[in-house]
Amino acid sequence: MNSPILHFISPPVPYFIDCGRAYYRSGESHISRSNIGSFDLIVVTKGTLFLGEGTNEWAIQKGEAFILRPDANHYGTAPCVEETEIIWIHFHTFGAWDECEGMNACLQNQSALIEHHKQTAYLNHAEVCPIFIPKYMKLSQKTMDILEQFFQLEHEPRSLRNWKRQTAFQLFMQHLDRDLAATSDVSAFHLAEKVELFIRQNFTQRITNALLQKELNYHPNYLAKCMLKVYGMTPIDYLQHYRIEQAKKLLIQTEWSITRISEEVGFQHGSYFSSCFSSKEGISPLNFRRKFIGNG
């Protein structure tokens, strides 16, 4: 069964709110609700649950999971035909998110979603990354074992229980994200991550396509294809993007001159840095600084 994909931008990562178990006798249905304000992850551990969201209908079987949106109408589409048990987890995010028909649509929309994220999440100078979670999924045994940790914590003191549940939830989401990546173009994802890591570790140095080819042993065209697929930009575009993101941190956190900051993040000329910064951010480096700290 093909599944839409929920595309989150982080930080902040989606956070755990509450969890529990629910039981349905034969003939009972899931209740109808609208705009509940949080995502509702439903995992069926016994039987089959018949769900609708908007105009779409789903039959979720044992070992499968489904995520209901916080802003939609949910309802049972049919009574359970046997005893059915579920685990439910409510979670949410303050970051930007979207629902797309597939991974390609997510990647095509990623740049726009990140720009929206920077406004709604107030993270103009933070490095962000995408999280991809299938709306419908079959869960591995390892993922099911992580879910059980939520209920093994019932006898912990509340303060410890809440911290540990947040940790377990983030581990659970990480597994879903990586499992989805494993079913996509694995080689492209792995190579794009290698390019991104090399750029992040060496962004203050002079990086060219020829250097990337030498270091990673792939033709620049293929490296660009992989980076475009995963990050929505070429390696050189990502390099400039990353340098500007680092510059934004220095503009806010230091009193260094614009010239020094441009040199610290790998630009050879301050004027070129200012031009690139203004083009990308729609504001000069000096005005960006004044916007946040009131002086320059």
Solvent accessible surface area in square Angstrom, and as a share of the most:
residue,aa,sasa,rsa
1,M,147,0.66
2,N,147,0.75
3,S,23,0.15
4,P,17,0.11
5,I,9,0.05
6,L,0,0.00
7,H,0,0.00
8,F,1,0.00
9,I,1,0.00
10,S,6,0.04
11,P,56,0.35
12,P,44,0.28
13,V,56,0.32
14,P,3,0.02
15,Y,61,0.23
16,F,14,0.06
17,I,84,0.42
18,D,64,0.33
19,C,14,0.09
20,G,13,0.13
21,R,96,0.35
22,A,28,0.21
23,Y,138,0.53
24,Y,29,0.11
25,R,178,0.65
26,S,73,0.47
27,G,49,0.47
28,E,75,0.34
29,S,47,0.31
30,H,14,0.06
31,I,113,0.58
32,S,82,0.53
33,R,58,0.21
34,S,66,0.42
35,N,104,0.53
36,I,53,0.27
37,G,46,0.44
38,S,12,0.08
39,F,0,0.00
40,D,3,0.02
41,L,0,0.00
42,I,1,0.00
43,V,1,0.00
44,V,0,0.00
45,T,34,0.20
46,K,86,0.37
47,G,12,0.12
48,T,18,0.10
49,L,1,0.01
50,F,45,0.19
51,L,0,0.00
52,G,0,0.00
53,E,13,0.06
54,G,43,0.41
55,T,136,0.79
56,N,89,0.45
57,E,122,0.55
58,W,29,0.10
59,A,38,0.29
60,I,0,0.00
61,Q,97,0.43
62,K,145,0.62
63,G,22,0.21
64,E,14,0.06
65,A,0,0.00
66,F,0,0.00
67,I,0,0.00
68,L,0,0.00
69,R,59,0.22
70,P,9,0.06
71,D,72,0.37
72,A,20,0.16
73,N,69,0.35
74,H,0,0.00
75,Y,48,0.18
76,G,22,0.21
77,T,46,0.27
78,A,40,0.31
79,P,72,0.45
80,C,3,0.02
81,V,111,0.64
82,E,85,0.38
83,E,103,0.46
84,T,1,0.00
85,E,54,0.24
86,I,6,0.03
87,I,0,0.00
88,W,58,0.20
89,I,0,0.00
90,H,41,0.18
91,F,0,0.00
92,H,41,0.18
93,T,6,0.04
94,F,147,0.61
95,G,8,0.08
96,A,5,0.04
97,W,56,0.19
98,D,50,0.26
99,E,45,0.20
100,C,14,0.08
101,E,145,0.65
102,G,22,0.21
103,M,24,0.11
104,N,95,0.49
105,A,39,0.30
106,C,0,0.00
107,L,12,0.06
108,Q,154,0.69
109,N,49,0.25
110,Q,3,0.01
111,S,56,0.36
112,A,63,0.49
113,L,13,0.06
114,I,26,0.13
115,E,91,0.41
116,H,97,0.43
117,H,0,0.00
118,K,7,0.03
119,Q,117,0.52
120,T,61,0.35
121,A,14,0.11
122,Y,178,0.68
123,L,40,0.20
124,N,32,0.17
125,H,55,0.25
126,A,21,0.16
127,E,67,0.30
128,V,26,0.15
129,C,66,0.39
130,P,27,0.17
131,I,25,0.13
132,F,12,0.05
133,I,0,0.00
134,P,16,0.10
135,K,5,0.02
136,Y,16,0.06
137,M,14,0.06
138,K,150,0.63
139,L,23,0.12
140,S,55,0.35
141,Q,128,0.57
142,K,130,0.55
143,T,0,0.00
144,M,35,0.16
145,D,73,0.38
146,I,7,0.04
147,L,0,0.00
148,E,60,0.27
149,Q,71,0.32
150,F,0,0.00
151,F,34,0.14
152,Q,130,0.58
153,L,22,0.11
154,E,90,0.40
155,H,181,0.81
156,E,48,0.21
157,P,81,0.51
158,R,176,0.64
159,S,77,0.49
160,L,86,0.43
161,R,49,0.18
162,N,75,0.38
163,W,187,0.66
164,K,85,0.36
165,R,20,0.07
166,Q,52,0.23
167,T,94,0.55
168,A,5,0.04
169,F,0,0.00
170,Q,84,0.37
171,L,72,0.36
172,F,0,0.00
173,M,10,0.05
174,Q,105,0.47
175,H,39,0.17
176,L,7,0.03
177,D,22,0.12
178,R,97,0.35
179,D,65,0.34
180,L,26,0.13
181,A,11,0.09
182,A,63,0.49
183,T,111,0.65
184,S,32,0.21
185,D,64,0.33
186,V,56,0.32
187,S,66,0.43
188,A,3,0.03
189,F,10,0.04
190,H,92,0.41
191,L,10,0.05
192,A,0,0.00
193,E,62,0.28
194,K,120,0.51
195,V,0,0.00
196,E,17,0.08
197,L,76,0.38
198,F,35,0.15
199,I,0,0.00
200,R,87,0.32
201,Q,126,0.56
202,N,43,0.22
203,F,36,0.15
204,T,60,0.35
205,Q,108,0.48
206,R,175,0.64
207,I,11,0.06
208,T,39,0.23
209,N,67,0.34
210,A,72,0.56
211,L,54,0.27
212,L,1,0.00
213,Q,74,0.33
214,K,162,0.69
215,E,90,0.40
216,L,32,0.16
217,N,132,0.68
218,Y,100,0.38
219,H,100,0.45
220,P,27,0.17
221,N,110,0.56
222,Y,78,0.30
223,L,1,0.01
224,A,23,0.18
225,K,137,0.58
226,C,2,0.01
227,M,0,0.00
228,L,90,0.45
229,K,61,0.26
230,V,8,0.04
231,Y,39,0.15
232,G,30,0.29
233,M,39,0.17
234,T,40,0.23
235,P,2,0.01
236,I,65,0.33
237,D,78,0.40
238,Y,15,0.06
239,L,6,0.03
240,Q,61,0.27
241,H,36,0.16
242,Y,16,0.06
243,R,27,0.10
244,I,0,0.00
245,E,4,0.02
246,Q,26,0.12
247,A,0,0.00
248,K,1,0.00
249,K,55,0.23
250,L,38,0.19
251,L,0,0.00
252,I,36,0.18
253,Q,123,0.55
254,T,29,0.17
255,E,165,0.74
256,W,72,0.25
257,S,65,0.42
258,I,39,0.20
259,T,78,0.45
260,R,108,0.39
261,I,0,0.00
262,S,0,0.00
263,E,108,0.49
264,E,71,0.32
265,V,2,0.01
266,G,13,0.13
267,F,9,0.04
268,Q,134,0.59
269,H,119,0.53
270,G,24,0.23
271,S,91,0.59
272,Y,120,0.45
273,F,0,0.00
274,S,37,0.24
275,S,68,0.44
276,C,13,0.08
277,F,0,0.00
278,S,41,0.27
279,S,97,0.62
280,K,71,0.30
281,E,48,0.22
282,G,70,0.68
283,I,49,0.25
284,S,37,0.24
285,P,4,0.02
286,L,59,0.29
287,N,69,0.35
288,F,8,0.03
289,R,10,0.04
290,R,117,0.43
291,K,137,0.58
292,F,79,0.33
293,I,62,0.32
294,G,64,0.61
295,N,93,0.48
296,G,63,0.61
